[in-house]
């Protein structure tokens, strides 16, 4: 199995290095990191790749420069939900690794891992499903963590809709242009493993209430700026 993540230069300085330091300590596998400016932290579990070397990403980003609103600026105001130029990079990155391993996980770089993760735990998340995810009934899915079983028969129809929803321009017909909305569109009609088995489907930050909360914390949104984990185990920049 492999894990994939990506971050900007600013993201690395703010939270990315903490993510990687905690990853190499607690994860049982390697991580592929797509960078825009190469980080200065190295480890045998980390493979760095230039984001802009992914096939097709440069011409697509250049094309988006001519698409009104694809940078999230609508009527002179920025709305992150429509920043397709930002969100598509994540989908390009994880799609480029799908052919390299049976199990691929996406992990947002603003995640801190604080406990050793058993390999069997990760495999079981997608053992009988094409993907696992964090569902939310009142929102799009939480895609800070997504697992993919690339050998499952239903993975193929999912993949045929995932990245192509961006590259075909189909994303423009969706309610917003976030990768999570594209993910939900791609999985439509397919059954996956929804890790949010609680009564919190209508809650935004469901991560701590799932099986992932035993091992990781997602410092999403303004939580990136927290000075430390609540347990005090990790200091953030």
C-alpha positions as CSV (number, residue, x, y, z in Angstrom):
1,X,0.0,0.0,0.0
2,X,1.0,3.6,-0.5
3,X,-0.1,6.9,1.0
4,X,-0.3,10.1,-1.1
5,X,-0.2,13.7,0.1
6,X,0.6,17.2,-1.3
7,X,1.2,20.7,0.0
8,X,2.4,24.1,-1.1
9,X,5.5,25.8,0.2
10,X,3.5,27.7,2.7
11,X,1.6,24.5,3.7
12,X,4.8,22.7,4.4
13,X,6.0,25.4,6.7
14,X,2.6,25.7,8.5
15,X,1.7,22.0,9.0
16,X,3.3,19.7,6.4
17,X,6.5,18.9,8.2
18,X,4.7,18.0,11.4
19,X,2.5,15.7,9.3
20,X,5.5,14.0,7.8
21,X,7.4,13.7,11.1
22,X,4.4,12.0,12.7
23,X,3.8,9.8,9.6
24,X,7.2,8.2,9.5
25,X,7.0,7.5,13.2
26,X,3.6,5.8,13.2
27,X,2.6,4.5,9.7
28,X,3.6,1.0,8.4
29,X,4.1,2.1,4.8
30,X,5.6,4.7,2.4
31,X,4.2,8.1,1.5
32,X,4.5,9.8,-1.9
33,X,4.7,13.5,-1.4
34,X,3.9,15.8,-4.3
35,X,5.5,19.2,-3.8
36,X,5.6,22.6,-5.5
37,X,8.8,23.5,-3.7
38,X,10.8,20.5,-2.4
39,X,10.9,20.2,1.4
40,X,14.1,19.8,3.4
41,X,13.0,16.9,5.5
42,X,14.0,13.4,4.3
43,X,13.3,9.9,5.4
44,X,13.4,6.4,3.9
45,X,9.6,6.2,4.0
46,X,9.1,9.4,2.0
47,X,9.3,9.7,-1.8
48,X,9.2,13.2,-3.1
49,X,7.8,14.0,-6.6
50,X,7.3,17.3,-8.4
51,X,3.6,18.0,-8.6
52,X,4.0,19.6,-12.0
53,X,5.6,16.5,-13.5
54,X,2.3,14.7,-13.4
55,X,1.1,13.9,-16.9
56,X,-1.5,16.5,-18.1
57,X,-1.5,18.7,-15.0
58,X,0.4,21.7,-16.5
59,X,-1.8,22.1,-19.6
60,X,-4.9,21.6,-17.5
61,X,-3.9,24.3,-15.0
62,X,-3.0,26.6,-17.9
63,X,-6.5,26.0,-19.4
64,X,-8.1,26.8,-16.1
65,X,-6.5,30.2,-16.2
66,X,-8.9,31.0,-19.0
67,X,-12.0,29.7,-17.2
68,X,-13.9,32.4,-15.3
69,X,-14.2,31.6,-11.6
70,X,-11.9,28.5,-11.7
71,X,-9.5,30.3,-9.4
72,X,-12.4,30.9,-6.9
73,X,-12.8,34.5,-7.7
74,X,-16.5,35.2,-8.5
75,X,-17.9,38.7,-8.9
76,X,-14.6,40.1,-7.4
77,X,-14.8,38.0,-4.3
78,X,-12.9,34.8,-3.5
79,X,-14.9,31.7,-2.6
80,X,-12.7,28.7,-1.9
81,X,-15.4,26.3,-2.8
82,X,-14.9,27.2,-6.5
83,X,-11.1,27.2,-6.6
84,X,-10.9,24.3,-9.1
85,X,-7.2,25.2,-9.7
86,X,-6.4,24.4,-6.1
87,X,-8.6,21.3,-5.6
88,X,-7.9,19.5,-8.8
89,X,-4.2,19.1,-7.9
90,X,-5.2,16.6,-5.1
91,X,-7.1,14.5,-7.6
92,X,-4.3,14.6,-10.2
93,X,-1.8,13.5,-7.5
94,X,-3.7,10.5,-6.1
95,X,-4.8,9.4,-9.6
96,X,-1.2,9.3,-10.7
97,X,-0.4,6.7,-8.1
98,X,-3.4,4.4,-8.6
99,X,-1.5,2.1,-11.0
100,X,1.4,1.6,-8.5
101,X,-0.2,-0.4,-5.7
102,X,-3.3,-2.4,-4.7
103,X,-4.2,0.0,-1.9
104,X,-3.7,3.7,-2.0
105,X,-4.7,6.2,0.7
106,X,-5.0,10.0,0.4
107,X,-4.0,11.9,3.5
108,X,-4.3,15.6,3.8
109,X,-1.1,17.2,4.9
110,X,-2.7,19.0,7.8
111,X,-3.0,15.7,9.7
112,X,-1.1,14.6,12.8
113,X,-0.7,10.9,13.5
114,X,-0.1,10.2,17.2
115,X,-0.4,6.4,17.6
116,X,1.1,3.5,15.7
117,X,-1.3,2.3,12.9
118,X,-1.5,-1.4,12.4
119,X,-1.2,-2.5,8.7
120,X,-4.2,-4.8,9.0
121,X,-6.3,-1.9,10.3
122,X,-5.6,0.0,7.1
123,X,-6.1,-3.0,4.8
124,X,-9.5,-3.8,6.4
125,X,-10.8,-0.3,5.6
126,X,-11.0,-1.2,1.9
127,X,-10.9,-5.0,2.1
128,X,-14.4,-5.5,0.6
129,X,-15.0,-2.0,-0.9
130,X,-13.6,0.1,-3.8
131,X,-13.0,3.0,-1.4
132,X,-13.5,4.2,2.1
133,X,-14.4,7.7,3.1
134,X,-16.0,9.9,5.7
135,X,-19.6,10.6,4.8
136,X,-21.6,13.7,5.9
137,X,-25.3,14.0,5.1
138,X,-25.5,17.8,5.3
139,X,-22.2,18.4,3.5
140,X,-20.0,16.8,0.9
141,X,-17.9,13.9,2.1
142,X,-14.8,14.7,4.2
143,X,-11.9,13.8,1.9
144,X,-9.0,14.6,4.2
145,X,-8.6,10.8,4.3
146,X,-9.8,8.5,1.6
147,X,-8.8,4.9,0.9
148,X,-8.9,3.2,-2.5
149,X,-8.9,-0.6,-3.3
150,X,-7.6,-0.3,-6.9
151,X,-8.3,-4.0,-7.6
152,X,-11.9,-3.9,-6.6
153,X,-14.3,-4.2,-9.7
154,X,-16.2,-1.1,-8.7
155,X,-13.0,1.0,-8.5
156,X,-12.8,1.2,-12.3
157,X,-16.1,3.0,-12.9
158,X,-15.2,5.3,-10.0
159,X,-11.8,6.1,-11.5
160,X,-13.4,6.7,-14.9
161,X,-15.4,9.6,-13.4
162,X,-13.0,10.9,-10.8
163,X,-10.2,12.9,-12.5
164,X,-12.1,13.1,-15.8
165,X,-14.8,15.2,-14.0
166,X,-12.2,17.9,-13.8
167,X,-10.4,17.3,-17.1
168,X,-13.6,17.1,-19.1
169,X,-15.0,20.3,-17.6
170,X,-17.8,18.4,-16.0
171,X,-17.0,19.9,-12.6
172,X,-18.5,23.1,-13.8
173,X,-22.0,21.5,-13.6
174,X,-21.6,20.6,-9.9
175,X,-22.8,22.7,-7.0
176,X,-19.3,23.6,-6.0
177,X,-15.9,22.6,-7.5
178,X,-14.2,21.1,-4.5
179,X,-12.5,17.7,-4.8
180,X,-14.9,16.3,-2.2
181,X,-17.9,17.2,-4.4
182,X,-16.1,15.6,-7.4
183,X,-15.4,12.5,-5.2
184,X,-19.1,12.3,-4.3
185,X,-20.1,12.7,-8.0
186,X,-17.6,9.9,-9.0
187,X,-18.9,7.5,-6.3
188,X,-22.5,8.0,-7.2
189,X,-24.3,4.7,-7.5
190,X,-21.3,2.8,-6.0
191,X,-21.1,1.4,-2.5
192,X,-18.1,2.2,-0.4
193,X,-17.1,1.9,3.2
194,X,-18.4,5.0,5.0
195,X,-16.3,5.3,8.1
196,X,-18.7,7.7,9.7
197,X,-21.0,5.1,11.3
198,X,-22.2,7.5,14.1
199,X,-25.2,9.7,14.3
200,X,-23.0,12.6,13.3
201,X,-23.7,12.6,9.6
202,X,-24.8,16.2,9.8
203,X,-21.6,17.3,11.7
204,X,-18.8,19.0,9.7
205,X,-15.8,17.7,11.6
206,X,-16.7,14.0,12.0
207,X,-13.1,12.6,11.9
208,X,-12.6,12.4,15.7
209,X,-15.8,10.4,16.1
210,X,-14.6,7.6,13.6
211,X,-12.1,4.8,13.8
212,X,-9.5,7.3,12.5
213,X,-9.7,9.4,15.7
214,X,-7.9,6.7,17.6
215,X,-4.7,7.3,15.5
216,X,-4.9,10.7,13.8
217,X,-6.2,14.2,14.2
218,X,-7.1,16.4,11.2
219,X,-6.2,20.0,11.9
220,X,-8.7,21.2,9.3
221,X,-9.6,24.8,8.7
222,X,-8.7,27.2,11.5
223,X,-7.4,24.2,13.6
224,X,-4.2,24.5,11.5
225,X,-3.3,27.5,13.6
226,X,-3.7,25.7,17.0
227,X,-0.4,25.9,18.9
228,X,-0.5,22.3,20.0
229,X,-2.6,19.1,20.0
230,X,-5.1,18.9,22.8
231,X,-3.1,16.0,24.3
232,X,0.1,18.1,24.1
233,X,2.0,15.5,22.1
234,X,2.8,17.6,19.1
235,X,3.9,21.2,18.8
236,X,2.8,22.9,15.6
237,X,4.7,25.8,14.0
